Amino acid sequence: MRARQLRAGLRGWGGVGAMAVVCAVAAVFALLLPLTQPHGDGSTGVGGPGLADGTQVRADDCEAPQNQSLAPSSAEGASVAAIKKRGYLSVGVDQNSYRWGYRNPNSTDEDVQLEGFDIDLARRIATDLLGSPDKIRFKAIPTNQRVPAIQSGRVDMVVRTMTITCARLEQVAFSAPYFLTGQQVLAPVSSDIEGYDGSLAGKQICSAAGSTAYDKLDEDKKAGKLDASADISTTVPNQLDCLVRLQLGQVDAVVTDSALAASQAAQDPTVELKGERFTTEYYGVAMNQKATDLVRRVNRILEQYRTDPDGWRASYDHWLRPTLGADSESATAPVPTYQ
């Protein structure tokens, strides 16, 4: 305990900076609340009336969830028509993941806009559907509320570093993958933790509730692949909260997606990635299972986004190359395979 307190005391910049981020996030979230209220028809997204018939094939025993999406199409069904009639796209995003979806505290603009790799993609989808990247309403969605937000119709889609998994395919539909990632350990530079191995014995590990990180930790602990003395009980609504707890010395390590971990290490030089990523996962755009025409349309947009010189690669180079590098496996857009 004394070691953790000492570490927290030495980490002035990280701790103070993190607490400032938390306060800012709380304030911004309050400003966004009006945008999350239902419309006059009782819904906010394509989860309500007017959905296209049919559902995406469910993956009861899937081995490659990233290959379960529907083939691209520009055909317009009820879901796309409803979005066009409304006049804007409703998208669930993160607002505190550095370089993915966040509000830049150093911006000189009076109206600080969301920015990042996921935000670029969401704006591209809005441009294709509605002719303008500005015809979009972002809604801050905690990690553990991504699926409920889609199912309830609060949003048309979620573009929020959301991993495609077989279990989630039972609840929502996904686009083809747009990013390759995997789980990795984040810990203080001074820590004796070496990676996802025996060095986690007796350590307190933080992960986001409802995340694939927690699912992996829980699965491995039950299977005996993770030391029984590792404490995985600390979960938080938003992944950034784990970084705050790490900075304050309340936990010993964080397990999260390698891409997010790299961005957090860039924010705070007192923490670093430990070992290699130990899973292979893919991010996808999540939508309502009934919105099959929207899923196909998004896949068509992704096909173009991958090859556009001002699209996927340009966004990667701007936002993620500084932390992930030019030669990372993640530096190339995944090649889709459709069901």
N, C-alpha and C positions, 0 to 999 in steps of 0.2 A: 504493500500500500504506500509506504514512504517513497519507494522508487517512482510510483506513478505520480504522487504529489510533486516530487522534485521535477519530474519530466514536464508536468503541466506548468510549473512555475518558470521553467527555463524557456518554455515555448511562448513567449510574450506575443510575438507577431502573429503566430498561427492562431492562438487562442482568442486574442482580441479580434483579429480579422474574422474569424469564424463567427464569433458572437455578433459582430456587426452585420455579417451576412444574414444570420438568422433573423435579426431585427428587421432588416430590409425586406427579407422575404415575407415576413409576417405582414408588413405594411402593404407591400405590393399585392399580396393575396387578398387583403381586405378590399383593395381597389378593384380587383377582378371579380369579386363576388356578384356584383350586379349583372355581369355577363353570363353567369351560370344559372340565372333564373329562367323558368319555363316561359315559353311563348304563349300567346293567347289560345293556341290549340291544345295546350297541355303538354307539349313536347318541345325539345330543343334540337333534336337531330333526326337522323334517318331511322332511329329505332322505333319511331311512332308510326302513325298511319301512312299508307302510301308506299310501303316497301315492295320491292320486287319479289315475286313468288320464288320458291326454291331455296335451298341452303347449300352451302359449301360442303363437300364430302367430309365427314367426320373421320378423325384418325384414331380409331379405337386401339389399334395395335401398330401404329406407325413407327417406323424406324428412322425416317428422314422427314421430320415435320416441315422443314424449309421447302420441301418439294410438293406440298399439298395444295398449293394455290391454283386458282382458275386461270385458264389461258387468257391473254390480253384481248380486249375488244373495245371498240369505240361506240358500240351500240348503246343507246340511251334507254334506260328503264325507269321504273318508278322512283328509285332512290336518287339517281342523278337529276331527274326532272324536279323532284322536291327541293333539292339544293338550289337549282337554278331559279325556281319560283321564289324561294326565300330570298335569294340574292347574295348569300354569303355562305362560306364553308365554316363549320364549327369543328375545331380541332383541340383535342386534349394534349397538352404538352407539359414539359418540365420548365420551370423558370429559375432554377438554381443549379443546373448542371453546366459547369464551365465548358464552353466551346460546343455544347450540344443544344441547350435551350436555356438561356439566362439573360438577365438584364445587366448590361455592362455598367458597373459603378463609375467607370472612368469616362463615360460618354459625356460629351459637351452639349448634346441635344437636350432641350427642355423636356421633350416627350421621349423618354428612354424606351426604345423598342426592344422586343425580344430578338435575340440573334443566336446563331449557332448552326451546326450541321443539320439537325432535325428541323429547325425553323426554315432553313433554305428549302428543304424538301417539301414542307407543308405549303410554303408560298408557291412553289412550282406547281403543286397539285391545284391550288386555287386559281393560278393563272390559266391552266389548261381548261378547267371546268367553267370558270366565270370570266376569263379574259383579263384578270388583274390580280397581282399578288396581294393587293390590299383588301380584297373582298374575302376577308377571313376574320374569324373571332377566335382568339386563343383562350383556352380555359386551363388554369393551373390544376393539374390532377395529381394527387399523391400516388406513389408507386402502388399501394394496395387498393386504389380505387379505379385503376385503369379499366379493368373488365366491367365492373358495375356501371361506370360512366357510359360505356358503349351499349351495354344491354338495356339500360334505362332510357337511352335516346338522348342523354344530356349532350353528347357530341356525335358528330358524323364518323369520326375516326380518332385514333390516338397515334401520334407520331412522337414517341417518347422512349427511345432506347428500349423498346419492348421485344423481348426474345420470343421467337416462335417456338412453341413447345407442343407436344402431343396433348398434354392436359389442357392447355389453353385453347387448342383447336376444338375442344368439346364445348367451349363457351363463346368464342368469337371467331370470326374469319380473319385471315391474314393475307396480305399481299405476298408476292414473291419477295425473297430476302433482299435487303438493300445494304446490309453491312455485316461483316464477319467479325466476331469477337469471341470472348470466353472468360471464364472466371479466373481471378487472380487475387493474391493477397497484398494488402497495403498495410504497412506498419512503420513505426518510427525508424529513422535511419540508424539510431543507436540500439535498436532492438536486436535480440539474439534470434529472432524468428528468421528462418531461411526460406520459407515458402510453404506450400501446402503439403506439409509432411509432419514428422514427429516433433518438430520444433514448436508446434501449436499445442502440445500437451500442457495442460494446466493454464492455458491462456484464455482470456475472455474475448470472444469474437463477435463483432457486430455485423448485421446484415439488414436489409430492408424487408419488412413484412410483405409477403406476396411476391417476393423476387425469386428468380431461379437460383440466386446465391444461397438463400436460406434453404430452398428445396434440396440443393446439393449437399449442404452441410448436414441437414437432418437425415437424408438418405445415407450418407456415408457414415454418420455416427451410429445409426441403427445397424448398419452392415459391418461395423467394426473397422472400416477403412479410415476413420478419423479417431484419434485417441479418445478414449472414454472420458478422460479428465478435461478435455476441451469444453469450454462453456459457450454454447451457442444461443443462450436464452435472450440475449440483448437484440431486440429487433426494433426498428423505427419506421415511421410512415414514409419518410423520404430518405433516400440514400445519403444525401449530404449530411443528414443528422449524425450518421456514423462517423464522418470525418470530424465533426465538432466534438463528439465523445472521445475520439482518438486524441485530438489536440488537447483536450482537458484531462487526459490521463485516466478516463473512466473505463476504457477498454484497451486491450493490447493490440488488436488487429481488426482490419475490415476485410471482408470478402465481397467483391463486386465485379462487374464486368471490367475487363482489362482496359477498355477504351475510357471508361469513366474514371478508373483508378489512375490512369496516366494523366488525365486532366487535373485530378485532385492533387497529384504529386507536383504538377506544374504550379498550382496555386500555393502550395505550402512546401518549401524546401526542407522542412524537418521530417517529412515522411517520404517513403519510396516504395516502389514495387518490389516484392520479395519473391524470388523464383520465377518460373514460367507460368503462363496460363495453363490451367489443368482441365479445361473443357473446350469444346468448339460449339459455338452458338451463333445464331443469326438474328438480326433485328428485322422486323417487318412492320408494315402499317396495319394496325388492327381496326377492324370494322365489324358491323353487325352481321351475323351469319345470313340474315335474309337479304342483305344488300348485295346480291350477287353481281348486279350490273356495275355497282360502284367498285367492287373488288376488281372486276375485269378492266374497268377504266383506269384505275390506279396502276394496274400492271402494265397497261399500255403506256401510261405516262412514265413509269419507271424504265421501260424499254428505251424510250427517247432520252430520258435523263442520263442514263448510263453512257450513251454515245455522244451526247452534246458536249462540245468543247467547253461550254460555259455551265455545264451541269455538274454531275456527280464528282468528277475529278477536280474541277475548279473549287468546289465547296470543300472537298477533302484537303486540298493543298492550303486553303485559306484557314480552316478551323483546326484540322486534326494533324496535319503534317508536323507542326512544331512539337507535338507531344508524342506522336506515334512513329514519325519518320516516313521517309519516302519508300523504303524497302520492306515495310511491314506487310504481313499477309493481309492486313486490313486495308492496305493502300489501294487495293483493286476491288471494284464492285463485284459482288458474287454473280456468277452466271446462273440464271434461273432454269429450273426444270419444273414444268407444270404437270398437274395430274392428268 
